[in-house]
Amino acid sequence: MNSFVATLQQLGPARLGVMGAILLGLLMFFVFISMRITTQEMKLLYTDLSTIDSGAVAAQLEESQIPYEISSDGSRILVPGDEVGRARMLLAAEGLPNGGNIGYEIFDKQSGFGTTNFVQNINQVRALEGELARTISSLKGIRSARVHIVLPQRQKFSRETRAPSASVVLGVNSGSVIDRQQIVSVQSLIASAVPGLKSRNVSVVDSNGNLLAKGGSEDNELLSLKAEDLRKNYETRLQNKIEEQVSRIVGFGKVTAIVTVDMNFDRINTSEELYNPEGQVLRSTQSTQESSTEREPISNDVSIGNNLPGIGGDLLVDQGPSAENTRNEDVANYEISKTIRNTVFQSGRVEKLHVSVLVDGRYVTDEEGVKTYESRSVEEMGKISTLIRIAIGIDEERGDALEVINLQFAVLDAAEDMVDERMLFGFEKSDLIDAAEIMVVAIMVILVVLLILQPMVTKLMNVELSPRAGLDDMLQHDLLAASPANPALAPPPTGAVQIGADGQPITNSNEEEEEDLINIQGIEGRVKASTVKKVEEIVDNYPEETIAVIRSWMTQES
């Protein structure tokens, strides 16, 4: 314990402060690592949830005893990674999340007994709105949807009926754009689900308040689509057609085409009736013949004799002159050929084309490997221009313009690859974070070993091996002379008892303290007798350390 305290004192306040800071940081780091290890990894369960859905999902997770975390805005819920599948199955069984909308399950939670017709109708509309909102929310780029349907009730004794209508509010994901085709699809979806509803009576608004489709417009697909979108689509189609055909000749990436189209979006209806007088055809004939005869009788007096039967016969003999009439009539009906023509000029008619095409030249490599640019010949450019005219239908009488130019393309730097936000340098950010944590742990361990453990072990080893160090110092300082030219043992001090060559001691009376000197054969010089005794005691007490010291001497001499 004393040696440890002495070691700390020898380190000094500066090193102790650094060591304390390192120990504190290391302690905090290991606490963080232990918390990360013991804490379960949370993964995303649902995102973009409404507050109603978040509350319902949280309540169901608590009931199922599944730990969860919810974001500050309540739109994201996280659960342990191994509980994601189970949590989704449990929530799906409960119909969650439902986007804050109630579907046909509203009829499962209520009893029909005692429910009025008005309540049933309202619930039916609510269920229909909820189901449509769920379906629309599942479309790409749409985060949420709210549907409002108006189904007017026909009043009693009323002949007039109002058409149903609907309005939709779309929540669009960040970075997504709803095109016209998707808007028309939403209108058609709602109109098909509601009886009597027409798509022209469906209004669509996004979450930013932008009017995407106005209700009450003409029910025509061409009118639903913006004229600008139609024109751009036509231009893009022509550009792709030109680049695809010319690229097969000059190579991929060596042609660029730009097409500008003037289109007429006026709708014209024309009706014509054409008669051909030369194409007469007998349709029907009618003949009528009439003949009549008239006689005038002789006037006689009226008497009984003239009125007796059998007597009036002679009255017919003596009649006056008669008149005869005859009439013949022929009627012929002829039909003239007639042509009725109804012509409808749809909107979006092409009136003029303006096309510009840029073609790159050739690159020839010489013997030294240097590439040289060469322009294409006039004949080749003429053939390319002819192909383009035929491919897109250039009509010069209509005023179309086409220009094909051969120029050298600039060398563009390779564009940086688009990477996912979760990726960094080709790796997932989570993997990089885990690798960084492992590297930090390794660095901290190395620092602890180098700055703390190694100095402490070195100090403790020096304290434990102090007898060996004392022996080494004693033998080196007391026995060896400091002459580099002729190393020898230290000479005896003045007045010490010396031993001569014959083995007899030599006395020096001038010194106050006398010590015997021993002459050792094979060793040049003389040593103190007390020093030899000390060496013997050290050798007896520490034989292993003595052997180690002698071996080190032998190694140094060799």
ABEGO torsion letter per residue (X at the ends): XAAAAAAAAAAEAAAAAAAAAAAAAAAAAAAAAAAAAABBBBBBABBGBBAAAAAAAAAAAAAAGBBBBBBAAGABBBBBAAAAAAAAAAAAAAGOBAGGBBBAAAAAABBABGBBAAAAAAAAAAAAAAAAAAAAAABBGBABBBBBBBBBBBBBGBABBBBBBBBBBBBBBBGBBBBAAAAAAAAAAAAAABBGBBAAABBBBBAAGBBABBBGBBBBAAAABBAAAAAAAAAAAAAAAAAAAAAAAAEBGABBBBBBBBBBABBBBBBBBBBBAABBBBABBBBBBBBBBBBBBBBBBBBAAAABBGAAAAAAABBBBBBBBBBBBBBBBBBBBBBBBBBBBBBGBBABBBBBBBBBBBBBBBAAGBBBBBBBBAAAAAAAAAAAAAAAGBBAAAGBBBBBBBBBBBBBBBBBBBBBAABBGGBBAAAAAAAAAAAAAAAAAAAAAAAAAAAAAAAAAAAAAAAAAAAAAAAAAAABBABAABBBBBBBBBGBBBBBAAGBBBBBAABABBBBBBBBBGBBEBBBAAAAAAAAAAAAABAAAAAAAAAAAAAAAX
